[in-house]
């Protein structure tokens, strides 16, 4: 889960792939989870918003 926590410092790590054709949307797939999120500046404030978190159990 450190991958998700590190998104604030590095929102586009090498494991992040572009998601669909949505600007600023990325997907990270690991053995433990699949996450889809958006990243981008908003009024001068950078943000990361996690949209889908599918945990493998």
C-alpha distance matrix in Angstrom:
0.0 3.8 5.2 5.5 6.8 8.9 10.5 13.0 14.3 14.2 14.2 15.5 13.8 15.8 13.5 14.1 17.3 19.7 19.7 23.2 25.7 24.0 24.3 21.1 18.9 16.2 14.2 11.2 11.4 9.6 10.8 8.2 8.4 10.6 10.4 13.6 14.2 17.2 17.8 21.2 23.7 25.4 28.5 27.4 24.0 21.0 18.3 15.1 15.3 12.8 15.3 13.9 10.8 12.0 10.2 12.0 13.6
3.8 0.0 3.8 5.4 4.9 6.0 8.7 10.8 11.4 11.6 12.5 14.0 12.1 14.5 13.0 13.9 17.4 19.9 20.6 24.3 26.4 24.6 24.3 20.8 19.3 16.6 15.2 12.2 13.1 11.4 13.1 11.3 11.6 13.2 12.4 15.2 15.0 17.4 17.2 20.3 22.5 24.4 27.3 25.8 22.5 19.5 17.3 14.6 15.6 13.9 17.0 16.3 13.7 15.3 13.8 15.6 17.3
5.2 3.8 0.0 3.8 5.5 5.2 6.6 9.7 10.3 9.4 9.7 10.6 8.7 11.1 9.4 10.1 13.6 16.2 17.0 20.8 22.8 21.3 21.0 17.6 16.0 13.1 11.7 8.8 10.2 9.3 11.9 10.7 10.2 10.9 9.9 12.3 12.2 14.5 14.5 17.7 20.3 22.5 25.7 24.2 21.2 17.8 15.7 12.6 13.8 12.1 15.0 14.4 12.2 14.0 13.3 15.1 17.5
5.5 5.4 3.8 0.0 3.8 5.4 5.4 8.1 10.1 9.8 9.0 10.9 10.3 13.2 11.5 10.9 14.1 15.9 16.2 19.8 21.7 19.6 19.4 16.0 14.3 12.1 11.1 9.1 11.1 11.0 13.6 11.7 10.1 10.4 8.3 10.4 9.8 12.1 12.4 15.7 18.2 19.9 23.1 22.1 18.8 15.6 13.0 9.7 10.4 8.7 11.9 11.7 9.9 12.5 12.3 14.9 17.4
6.8 4.9 5.5 3.8 0.0 3.8 5.5 6.6 8.4 9.5 9.8 12.4 11.9 15.1 14.2 13.8 17.2 18.9 19.4 23.0 24.6 22.3 21.6 18.0 16.9 15.1 14.6 12.7 14.7 14.2 16.5 14.4 13.4 14.1 12.0 13.8 12.5 14.2 13.7 16.5 18.3 19.9 22.7 21.3 17.8 15.0 12.8 10.3 11.7 10.8 14.4 14.8 13.0 15.7 15.2 17.9 19.8
8.9 6.0 5.2 5.4 3.8 0.0 3.8 5.3 5.5 6.1 7.5 9.8 8.9 12.3 12.2 12.1 15.7 17.6 18.8 22.6 23.9 21.8 20.7 16.9 16.4 14.3 14.3 12.3 14.7 14.4 17.1 15.8 14.9 15.2 13.1 14.5 13.0 14.1 12.9 15.4 17.2 19.5 22.2 20.3 17.2 14.1 12.6 10.5 12.8 12.5 16.1 16.7 15.2 17.8 17.5 19.8 22.1
10.5 8.7 6.6 5.4 5.5 3.8 0.0 3.8 5.4 4.9 4.3 7.2 7.7 11.4 11.3 10.0 13.3 14.6 15.7 19.4 20.4 18.2 16.9 13.2 12.8 11.1 11.8 10.7 13.8 14.4 17.6 16.4 14.7 14.0 11.3 11.8 9.7 10.4 9.1 11.8 13.9 16.2 19.2 17.6 14.7 11.2 9.5 7.1 9.6 9.8 13.3 14.4 13.8 16.7 17.3 19.9 22.5
13.0 10.8 9.7 8.1 6.6 5.3 3.8 0.0 3.8 5.8 5.9 9.6 10.6 14.5 14.9 13.5 16.5 17.3 18.4 21.8 22.4 19.8 18.1 14.3 14.6 13.8 15.0 14.3 17.5 18.1 21.2 19.7 18.0 17.4 14.4 14.5 11.8 11.6 9.5 11.2 12.4 14.4 16.9 15.1 11.9 8.9 7.7 6.7 9.9 11.2 14.9 16.6 16.3 19.5 20.1 22.9 25.4
14.3 11.4 10.3 10.1 8.4 5.5 5.4 3.8 0.0 3.8 6.3 9.2 9.6 13.2 14.4 13.7 17.0 18.1 19.9 23.4 23.9 21.6 19.6 15.8 16.5 15.3 16.6 15.5 18.6 18.8 22.0 21.0 19.7 19.3 16.7 16.9 14.5 14.1 11.5 12.8 13.8 16.4 18.6 16.1 13.4 10.5 10.5 10.0 13.4 14.6 18.2 19.6 19.1 22.1 22.3 24.8 27.3
14.2 11.6 9.4 9.8 9.5 6.1 4.9 5.8 3.8 0.0 3.8 5.6 5.9 9.6 11.1 10.3 13.5 14.8 17.0 20.6 21.1 19.2 17.2 13.5 14.1 12.5 13.8 12.8 16.0 16.7 20.1 19.6 18.3 17.4 15.0 15.0 12.9 12.6 10.2 11.9 13.6 16.7 19.3 17.0 14.8 11.3 11.1 10.0 13.3 14.0 17.3 18.5 18.1 20.8 21.4 23.6 26.4
14.2 12.5 9.7 9.0 9.8 7.5 4.3 5.9 6.3 3.8 0.0 3.8 6.1 9.7 10.5 8.5 11.2 11.9 13.7 17.2 17.6 15.5 13.7 10.0 10.4 9.1 11.0 10.8 14.4 15.9 19.5 18.9 16.9 15.3 12.4 11.8 9.4 8.8 6.6 8.9 11.4 14.3 17.4 15.7 13.4 9.6 8.8 7.0 10.1 11.0 14.0 15.5 15.7 18.6 19.7 22.2 25.2
15.5 14.0 10.6 10.9 12.4 9.8 7.2 9.6 9.2 5.6 3.8 0.0 3.8 6.6 7.9 5.8 8.3 9.3 11.9 15.4 15.9 14.5 12.8 9.5 9.8 7.8 9.6 9.6 13.1 14.8 18.6 18.7 16.8 14.9 12.6 11.8 10.2 9.8 8.2 10.4 13.3 16.5 19.7 18.0 16.3 12.5 11.9 10.1 12.6 13.0 15.3 16.3 16.6 18.9 20.2 22.1 25.4
13.8 12.1 8.7 10.3 11.9 8.9 7.7 10.6 9.6 5.9 6.1 3.8 0.0 3.8 5.4 5.5 8.8 11.2 13.8 17.4 18.5 17.5 16.2 13.1 12.7 9.9 10.4 9.0 11.8 12.8 16.3 16.9 15.6 14.4 12.8 13.1 12.4 12.9 11.7 14.1 16.9 20.1 23.1 21.3 19.3 15.6 14.9 12.7 15.0 14.7 17.2 17.5 16.9 18.8 19.4 20.9 24.0
15.8 14.5 11.1 13.2 15.1 12.3 11.4 14.5 13.2 9.6 9.7 6.6 3.8 0.0 3.8 5.5 7.8 10.8 13.8 17.2 18.4 18.2 17.2 14.7 14.1 10.9 10.9 9.4 11.5 12.4 15.8 17.2 16.3 14.9 14.2 14.6 14.6 15.2 14.5 16.8 19.8 23.1 26.2 24.4 22.7 19.0 18.3 16.1 18.1 17.3 19.3 19.1 18.6 19.8 20.4 21.2 24.5
13.5 13.0 9.4 11.5 14.2 12.2 11.3 14.9 14.4 11.1 10.5 7.9 5.4 3.8 0.0 3.8 6.4 10.0 12.2 15.7 17.6 17.5 17.3 14.8 13.3 9.6 8.4 6.1 7.7 8.8 12.3 13.7 12.7 11.4 11.2 12.1 12.9 14.5 14.6 17.6 20.8 23.8 27.2 25.8 23.7 20.0 18.6 15.7 17.0 15.5 17.2 16.4 15.5 16.3 16.9 17.5 20.9
14.1 13.9 10.1 10.9 13.8 12.1 10.0 13.5 13.7 10.3 8.5 5.8 5.5 5.5 3.8 0.0 3.8 6.8 8.9 12.5 14.3 13.8 13.6 11.1 9.4 5.9 5.5 4.9 7.9 10.2 14.0 14.8 12.8 10.6 9.4 9.2 9.6 10.9 11.2 14.3 17.7 20.5 24.0 23.0 21.0 17.3 15.8 12.9 14.0 12.8 14.3 14.0 13.9 15.2 16.6 17.9 21.4
17.3 17.4 13.6 14.1 17.2 15.7 13.3 16.5 17.0 13.5 11.2 8.3 8.8 7.8 6.4 3.8 0.0 3.8 6.3 9.5 11.3 11.6 11.9 10.4 8.5 5.3 5.2 6.5 8.9 12.0 15.5 16.7 14.4 11.5 10.6 9.5 10.4 11.3 12.3 15.0 18.6 21.3 24.8 24.1 22.6 18.9 17.5 14.8 15.4 14.2 14.8 14.4 15.0 16.0 17.9 19.0 22.7
19.7 19.9 16.2 15.9 18.9 17.6 14.6 17.3 18.1 14.8 11.9 9.3 11.2 10.8 10.0 6.8 3.8 0.0 3.8 6.6 7.7 8.0 8.4 7.7 6.0 4.4 6.3 9.1 11.7 15.1 18.6 19.5 16.7 13.3 11.8 9.5 9.8 9.7 10.9 13.1 16.7 19.2 22.7 22.4 21.2 17.8 16.6 14.2 14.5 14.0 14.0 14.3 15.9 17.1 19.7 21.1 24.8
19.7 20.6 17.0 16.2 19.4 18.8 15.7 18.4 19.9 17.0 13.7 11.9 13.8 13.8 12.2 8.9 6.3 3.8 0.0 3.8 6.3 6.4 8.4 8.3 5.3 4.7 5.6 9.2 11.4 15.1 18.3 18.8 15.6 11.9 10.3 7.5 8.6 9.1 11.5 14.0 17.6 19.4 23.1 23.4 22.0 18.8 16.9 14.3 13.6 12.6 11.6 11.8 13.8 14.9 17.9 19.5 23.2
23.2 24.3 20.8 19.8 23.0 22.6 19.4 21.8 23.4 20.6 17.2 15.4 17.4 17.2 15.7 12.5 9.5 6.6 3.8 0.0 3.8 5.5 8.6 10.1 7.6 8.3 9.2 12.8 14.4 18.2 21.1 21.7 18.4 14.7 13.4 10.4 11.5 11.5 14.1 16.0 19.5 20.9 24.4 25.1 24.1 21.2 19.4 17.2 16.1 15.3 13.6 13.8 16.3 17.1 20.4 21.8 25.4
25.7 26.4 22.8 21.7 24.6 23.9 20.4 22.4 23.9 21.1 17.6 15.9 18.5 18.4 17.6 14.3 11.3 7.7 6.3 3.8 0.0 3.8 6.3 9.0 8.0 9.8 11.8 15.5 17.6 21.4 24.5 25.0 21.7 17.9 16.2 12.9 13.0 11.9 13.8 14.9 18.0 19.4 22.6 23.5 23.0 20.4 19.1 17.5 16.8 16.8 15.4 16.3 19.1 20.3 23.7 25.3 28.9
24.0 24.6 21.3 19.6 22.3 21.8 18.2 19.8 21.6 19.2 15.5 14.5 17.5 18.2 17.5 13.8 11.6 8.0 6.4 5.5 3.8 0.0 3.8 6.3 5.4 8.5 11.1 14.8 17.4 21.1 24.3 24.3 20.8 17.2 14.8 11.1 10.4 8.7 10.8 11.7 14.8 15.9 19.3 20.3 19.6 17.2 15.8 14.3 13.5 14.0 12.6 14.3 17.3 19.2 22.5 24.7 28.2
24.3 24.3 21.0 19.4 21.6 20.7 16.9 18.1 19.6 17.2 13.7 12.8 16.2 17.2 17.3 13.6 11.9 8.4 8.4 8.6 6.3 3.8 0.0 3.8 5.6 8.8 12.2 15.6 18.7 22.1 25.6 25.6 22.3 18.9 16.1 12.6 10.9 8.2 8.8 8.9 11.8 13.3 16.5 17.2 16.9 14.5 13.8 13.1 13.2 14.5 14.0 16.2 19.0 21.3 24.3 26.6 30.2
21.1 20.8 17.6 16.0 18.0 16.9 13.2 14.3 15.8 13.5 10.0 9.5 13.1 14.7 14.8 11.1 10.4 7.7 8.3 10.1 9.0 6.3 3.8 0.0 3.8 6.6 10.4 13.3 16.7 19.9 23.5 23.2 20.1 17.0 13.9 10.7 8.3 5.3 5.3 6.1 9.6 11.7 15.2 15.3 14.4 11.5 10.6 9.7 10.4 11.9 12.3 14.6 17.0 19.6 22.3 24.8 28.3
18.9 19.3 16.0 14.3 16.9 16.4 12.8 14.6 16.5 14.1 10.4 9.8 12.7 14.1 13.3 9.4 8.5 6.0 5.3 7.6 8.0 5.4 5.6 3.8 0.0 3.8 7.1 10.4 13.6 17.0 20.4 20.2 16.8 13.5 10.6 7.2 5.7 4.2 6.5 8.9 12.5 14.2 17.9 18.3 16.8 13.7 11.9 9.7 9.4 9.7 9.5 11.3 13.7 16.0 18.9 21.3 24.8
16.2 16.6 13.1 12.1 15.1 14.3 11.1 13.8 15.3 12.5 9.1 7.8 9.9 10.9 9.6 5.9 5.3 4.4 4.7 8.3 9.8 8.5 8.8 6.6 3.8 0.0 3.8 6.8 10.2 13.4 17.0 17.0 14.0 10.7 8.2 5.7 5.5 6.1 7.9 11.0 14.7 16.8 20.6 20.4 18.5 15.1 13.1 10.3 10.4 9.6 10.1 10.7 12.2 14.1 16.6 18.7 22.3
14.2 15.2 11.7 11.1 14.6 14.3 11.8 15.0 16.6 13.8 11.0 9.6 10.4 10.9 8.4 5.5 5.2 6.3 5.6 9.2 11.8 11.1 12.2 10.4 7.1 3.8 0.0 3.8 6.6 10.0 13.5 13.6 10.6 7.2 5.6 4.4 6.4 8.8 11.0 14.4 18.1 20.1 23.8 23.6 21.5 18.0 15.6 12.3 11.8 9.8 10.0 9.2 9.9 11.1 13.5 15.1 18.8
11.2 12.2 8.8 9.1 12.7 12.3 10.7 14.3 15.5 12.8 10.8 9.6 9.0 9.4 6.1 4.9 6.5 9.1 9.2 12.8 15.5 14.8 15.6 13.3 10.4 6.8 3.8 0.0 3.8 6.6 10.3 10.6 8.1 5.7 5.2 6.5 8.5 11.2 12.8 16.4 19.9 22.1 25.8 25.2 22.7 19.1 16.7 13.2 13.2 10.8 11.8 10.4 9.7 10.5 11.8 13.1 16.7
11.4 13.1 10.2 11.1 14.7 14.7 13.8 17.5 18.6 16.0 14.4 13.1 11.8 11.5 7.7 7.9 8.9 11.7 11.4 14.4 17.6 17.4 18.7 16.7 13.6 10.2 6.6 3.8 0.0 3.8 7.0 8.1 6.1 4.4 6.4 8.8 11.6 14.7 16.5 20.1 23.7 25.8 29.5 28.9 26.4 22.8 20.3 16.7 16.2 13.3 13.8 11.5 10.0 9.4 10.1 10.4 14.0
9.6 11.4 9.3 11.0 14.2 14.4 14.4 18.1 18.8 16.7 15.9 14.8 12.8 12.4 8.8 10.2 12.0 15.1 15.1 18.2 21.4 21.1 22.1 19.9 17.0 13.4 10.0 6.6 3.8 0.0 3.8 5.3 5.3 6.2 8.6 11.8 14.2 17.4 19.0 22.6 26.0 28.1 31.7 30.9 28.1 24.6 22.1 18.4 18.2 15.2 16.2 13.7 11.3 10.3 9.5 9.2 12.3
10.8 13.1 11.9 13.6 16.5 17.1 17.6 21.2 22.0 20.1 19.5 18.6 16.3 15.8 12.3 14.0 15.5 18.6 18.3 21.1 24.5 24.3 25.6 23.5 20.4 17.0 13.5 10.3 7.0 3.8 0.0 3.8 6.0 8.2 11.3 14.7 17.4 20.8 22.5 26.2 29.5 31.6 35.1 34.4 31.5 28.0 25.4 21.7 21.2 17.9 18.7 15.7 12.8 11.0 9.1 7.4 9.8
8.2 11.3 10.7 11.7 14.4 15.8 16.4 19.7 21.0 19.6 18.9 18.7 16.9 17.2 13.7 14.8 16.7 19.5 18.8 21.7 25.0 24.3 25.6 23.2 20.2 17.0 13.6 10.6 8.1 5.3 3.8 0.0 3.8 7.3 10.0 13.8 16.3 19.8 21.6 25.4 28.5 30.2 33.7 33.1 30.0 26.7 23.8 20.1 19.3 15.9 16.8 13.8 10.4 8.8 6.1 5.3 7.5
8.4 11.6 10.2 10.1 13.4 14.9 14.7 18.0 19.7 18.3 16.9 16.8 15.6 16.3 12.7 12.8 14.4 16.7 15.6 18.4 21.7 20.8 22.3 20.1 16.8 14.0 10.6 8.1 6.1 5.3 6.0 3.8 0.0 3.8 6.5 10.1 12.8 16.5 18.7 22.4 25.7 27.2 30.8 30.5 27.4 24.2 21.1 17.3 16.2 12.6 13.1 10.1 6.9 5.5 4.3 5.3 8.7
10.6 13.2 10.9 10.4 14.1 15.2 14.0 17.4 19.3 17.4 15.3 14.9 14.4 14.9 11.4 10.6 11.5 13.3 11.9 14.7 17.9 17.2 18.9 17.0 13.5 10.7 7.2 5.7 4.4 6.2 8.2 7.3 3.8 0.0 3.8 6.9 10.1 13.7 16.2 20.0 23.4 24.9 28.6 28.5 25.7 22.4 19.4 15.6 14.3 10.8 10.8 7.8 5.8 5.1 6.5 7.9 11.6
10.4 12.4 9.9 8.3 12.0 13.1 11.3 14.4 16.7 15.0 12.4 12.6 12.8 14.2 11.2 9.4 10.6 11.8 10.3 13.4 16.2 14.8 16.1 13.9 10.6 8.2 5.6 5.2 6.4 8.6 11.3 10.0 6.5 3.8 0.0 3.8 6.5 10.2 12.7 16.4 19.8 21.2 24.9 24.8 22.0 18.8 15.7 11.9 10.5 7.2 7.6 5.5 4.6 6.4 8.5 11.0 14.4
13.6 15.2 12.3 10.4 13.8 14.5 11.8 14.5 16.9 15.0 11.8 11.8 13.1 14.6 12.1 9.2 9.5 9.5 7.5 10.4 12.9 11.1 12.6 10.7 7.2 5.7 4.4 6.5 8.8 11.8 14.7 13.8 10.1 6.9 3.8 0.0 3.8 7.2 10.3 13.8 17.3 18.6 22.4 22.7 20.2 17.0 14.0 10.5 8.8 6.2 5.7 5.1 6.7 8.8 11.7 14.3 17.7
14.2 15.0 12.2 9.8 12.5 13.0 9.7 11.8 14.5 12.9 9.4 10.2 12.4 14.6 12.9 9.6 10.4 9.8 8.6 11.5 13.0 10.4 10.9 8.3 5.7 5.5 6.4 8.5 11.6 14.2 17.4 16.3 12.8 10.1 6.5 3.8 0.0 3.8 6.8 10.3 13.7 14.9 18.7 18.9 16.4 13.3 10.3 6.9 5.5 4.2 5.2 6.9 8.8 11.8 14.4 17.3 20.6
17.2 17.4 14.5 12.1 14.2 14.1 10.4 11.6 14.1 12.6 8.8 9.8 12.9 15.2 14.5 10.9 11.3 9.7 9.1 11.5 11.9 8.7 8.2 5.3 4.2 6.1 8.8 11.2 14.7 17.4 20.8 19.8 16.5 13.7 10.2 7.2 3.8 0.0 3.8 6.8 10.2 11.6 15.3 15.7 13.6 10.6 8.1 5.8 5.3 6.6 7.5 10.2 12.4 15.5 18.2 21.1 24.3
17.8 17.2 14.5 12.4 13.7 12.9 9.1 9.5 11.5 10.2 6.6 8.2 11.7 14.5 14.6 11.2 12.3 10.9 11.5 14.1 13.8 10.8 8.8 5.3 6.5 7.9 11.0 12.8 16.5 19.0 22.5 21.6 18.7 16.2 12.7 10.3 6.8 3.8 0.0 3.8 7.2 9.4 13.0 12.7 10.7 7.4 5.7 4.6 6.5 8.9 10.8 13.5 15.2 18.5 20.7 23.6 26.8
21.2 20.3 17.7 15.7 16.5 15.4 11.8 11.2 12.8 11.9 8.9 10.4 14.1 16.8 17.6 14.3 15.0 13.1 14.0 16.0 14.9 11.7 8.9 6.1 8.9 11.0 14.4 16.4 20.1 22.6 26.2 25.4 22.4 20.0 16.4 13.8 10.3 6.8 3.8 0.0 3.7 6.4 9.9 9.5 8.3 5.6 5.8 7.0 9.1 12.1 13.7 16.8 18.8 22.1 24.4 27.3 30.5
23.7 22.5 20.3 18.2 18.3 17.2 13.9 12.4 13.8 13.6 11.4 13.3 16.9 19.8 20.8 17.7 18.6 16.7 17.6 19.5 18.0 14.8 11.8 9.6 12.5 14.7 18.1 19.9 23.7 26.0 29.5 28.5 25.7 23.4 19.8 17.3 13.7 10.2 7.2 3.7 0.0 3.8 6.5 5.8 5.4 4.1 6.2 9.1 11.3 14.8 16.5 19.9 21.8 25.3 27.4 30.5 33.6
25.4 24.4 22.5 19.9 19.9 19.5 16.2 14.4 16.4 16.7 14.3 16.5 20.1 23.1 23.8 20.5 21.3 19.2 19.4 20.9 19.4 15.9 13.3 11.7 14.2 16.8 20.1 22.1 25.8 28.1 31.6 30.2 27.2 24.9 21.2 18.6 14.9 11.6 9.4 6.4 3.8 0.0 3.8 5.4 5.1 6.0 7.2 10.3 11.6 15.4 16.7 20.3 22.5 26.1 28.4 31.7 34.6
28.5 27.3 25.7 23.1 22.7 22.2 19.2 16.9 18.6 19.3 17.4 19.7 23.1 26.2 27.2 24.0 24.8 22.7 23.1 24.4 22.6 19.3 16.5 15.2 17.9 20.6 23.8 25.8 29.5 31.7 35.1 33.7 30.8 28.6 24.9 22.4 18.7 15.3 13.0 9.9 6.5 3.8 0.0 3.8 5.5 8.2 10.2 13.6 15.1 18.9 20.3 23.9 26.1 29.7 32.0 35.3 38.1
27.4 25.8 24.2 22.1 21.3 20.3 17.6 15.1 16.1 17.0 15.7 18.0 21.3 24.4 25.8 23.0 24.1 22.4 23.4 25.1 23.5 20.3 17.2 15.3 18.3 20.4 23.6 25.2 28.9 30.9 34.4 33.1 30.5 28.5 24.8 22.7 18.9 15.7 12.7 9.5 5.8 5.4 3.8 0.0 3.8 6.5 9.6 13.2 15.6 19.3 21.2 24.7 26.5 30.1 32.0 35.3 38.1
24.0 22.5 21.2 18.8 17.8 17.2 14.7 11.9 13.4 14.8 13.4 16.3 19.3 22.7 23.7 21.0 22.6 21.2 22.0 24.1 23.0 19.6 16.9 14.4 16.8 18.5 21.5 22.7 26.4 28.1 31.5 30.0 27.4 25.7 22.0 20.2 16.4 13.6 10.7 8.3 5.4 5.1 5.5 3.8 0.0 3.8 6.4 10.1 12.5 16.2 18.5 21.9 23.4 27.1 28.8 32.1 34.8
21.0 19.5 17.8 15.6 15.0 14.1 11.2 8.9 10.5 11.3 9.6 12.5 15.6 19.0 20.0 17.3 18.9 17.8 18.8 21.2 20.4 17.2 14.5 11.5 13.7 15.1 18.0 19.1 22.8 24.6 28.0 26.7 24.2 22.4 18.8 17.0 13.3 10.6 7.4 5.6 4.1 6.0 8.2 6.5 3.8 0.0 3.8 7.2 10.2 13.6 16.1 19.3 20.6 24.2 25.9 29.1 31.9
18.3 17.3 15.7 13.0 12.8 12.6 9.5 7.7 10.5 11.1 8.8 11.9 14.9 18.3 18.6 15.8 17.5 16.6 16.9 19.4 19.1 15.8 13.8 10.6 11.9 13.1 15.6 16.7 20.3 22.1 25.4 23.8 21.1 19.4 15.7 14.0 10.3 8.1 5.7 5.8 6.2 7.2 10.2 9.6 6.4 3.8 0.0 3.8 6.5 10.0 12.6 15.7 17.1 20.7 22.5 25.8 28.5
15.1 14.6 12.6 9.7 10.3 10.5 7.1 6.7 10.0 10.0 7.0 10.1 12.7 16.1 15.7 12.9 14.8 14.2 14.3 17.2 17.5 14.3 13.1 9.7 9.7 10.3 12.3 13.2 16.7 18.4 21.7 20.1 17.3 15.6 11.9 10.5 6.9 5.8 4.6 7.0 9.1 10.3 13.6 13.2 10.1 7.2 3.8 0.0 3.8 6.6 9.6 12.3 13.4 17.0 18.8 22.0 24.8
15.3 15.6 13.8 10.4 11.7 12.8 9.6 9.9 13.4 13.3 10.1 12.6 15.0 18.1 17.0 14.0 15.4 14.5 13.6 16.1 16.8 13.5 13.2 10.4 9.4 10.4 11.8 13.2 16.2 18.2 21.2 19.3 16.2 14.3 10.5 8.8 5.5 5.3 6.5 9.1 11.3 11.6 15.1 15.6 12.5 10.2 6.5 3.8 0.0 3.8 6.2 9.4 11.1 14.8 16.9 20.4 23.1
12.8 13.9 12.1 8.7 10.8 12.5 9.8 11.2 14.6 14.0 11.0 13.0 14.7 17.3 15.5 12.8 14.2 14.0 12.6 15.3 16.8 14.0 14.5 11.9 9.7 9.6 9.8 10.8 13.3 15.2 17.9 15.9 12.6 10.8 7.2 6.2 4.2 6.6 8.9 12.1 14.8 15.4 18.9 19.3 16.2 13.6 10.0 6.6 3.8 0.0 3.8 6.0 7.3 11.0 13.1 16.6 19.3
15.3 17.0 15.0 11.9 14.4 16.1 13.3 14.9 18.2 17.3 14.0 15.3 17.2 19.3 17.2 14.3 14.8 14.0 11.6 13.6 15.4 12.6 14.0 12.3 9.5 10.1 10.0 11.8 13.8 16.2 18.7 16.8 13.1 10.8 7.6 5.7 5.2 7.5 10.8 13.7 16.5 16.7 20.3 21.2 18.5 16.1 12.6 9.6 6.2 3.8 0.0 3.8 6.9 10.0 13.0 16.4 19.2
13.9 16.3 14.4 11.7 14.8 16.7 14.4 16.6 19.6 18.5 15.5 16.3 17.5 19.1 16.4 14.0 14.4 14.3 11.8 13.8 16.3 14.3 16.2 14.6 11.3 10.7 9.2 10.4 11.5 13.7 15.7 13.8 10.1 7.8 5.5 5.1 6.9 10.2 13.5 16.8 19.9 20.3 23.9 24.7 21.9 19.3 15.7 12.3 9.4 6.0 3.8 0.0 3.8 6.4 9.6 12.8 15.7
10.8 13.7 12.2 9.9 13.0 15.2 13.8 16.3 19.1 18.1 15.7 16.6 16.9 18.6 15.5 13.9 15.0 15.9 13.8 16.3 19.1 17.3 19.0 17.0 13.7 12.2 9.9 9.7 10.0 11.3 12.8 10.4 6.9 5.8 4.6 6.7 8.8 12.4 15.2 18.8 21.8 22.5 26.1 26.5 23.4 20.6 17.1 13.4 11.1 7.3 6.9 3.8 0.0 3.8 6.2 9.7 12.4
12.0 15.3 14.0 12.5 15.7 17.8 16.7 19.5 22.1 20.8 18.6 18.9 18.8 19.8 16.3 15.2 16.0 17.1 14.9 17.1 20.3 19.2 21.3 19.6 16.0 14.1 11.1 10.5 9.4 10.3 11.0 8.8 5.5 5.1 6.4 8.8 11.8 15.5 18.5 22.1 25.3 26.1 29.7 30.1 27.1 24.2 20.7 17.0 14.8 11.0 10.0 6.4 3.8 0.0 3.8 6.5 9.4
10.2 13.8 13.3 12.3 15.2 17.5 17.3 20.1 22.3 21.4 19.7 20.2 19.4 20.4 16.9 16.6 17.9 19.7 17.9 20.4 23.7 22.5 24.3 22.3 18.9 16.6 13.5 11.8 10.1 9.5 9.1 6.1 4.3 6.5 8.5 11.7 14.4 18.2 20.7 24.4 27.4 28.4 32.0 32.0 28.8 25.9 22.5 18.8 16.9 13.1 13.0 9.6 6.2 3.8 0.0 3.8 6.2
12.0 15.6 15.1 14.9 17.9 19.8 19.9 22.9 24.8 23.6 22.2 22.1 20.9 21.2 17.5 17.9 19.0 21.1 19.5 21.8 25.3 24.7 26.6 24.8 21.3 18.7 15.1 13.1 10.4 9.2 7.4 5.3 5.3 7.9 11.0 14.3 17.3 21.1 23.6 27.3 30.5 31.7 35.3 35.3 32.1 29.1 25.8 22.0 20.4 16.6 16.4 12.8 9.7 6.5 3.8 0.0 3.8
13.6 17.3 17.5 17.4 19.8 22.1 22.5 25.4 27.3 26.4 25.2 25.4 24.0 24.5 20.9 21.4 22.7 24.8 23.2 25.4 28.9 28.2 30.2 28.3 24.8 22.3 18.8 16.7 14.0 12.3 9.8 7.5 8.7 11.6 14.4 17.7 20.6 24.3 26.8 30.5 33.6 34.6 38.1 38.1 34.8 31.9 28.5 24.8 23.1 19.3 19.2 15.7 12.4 9.4 6.2 3.8 0.0
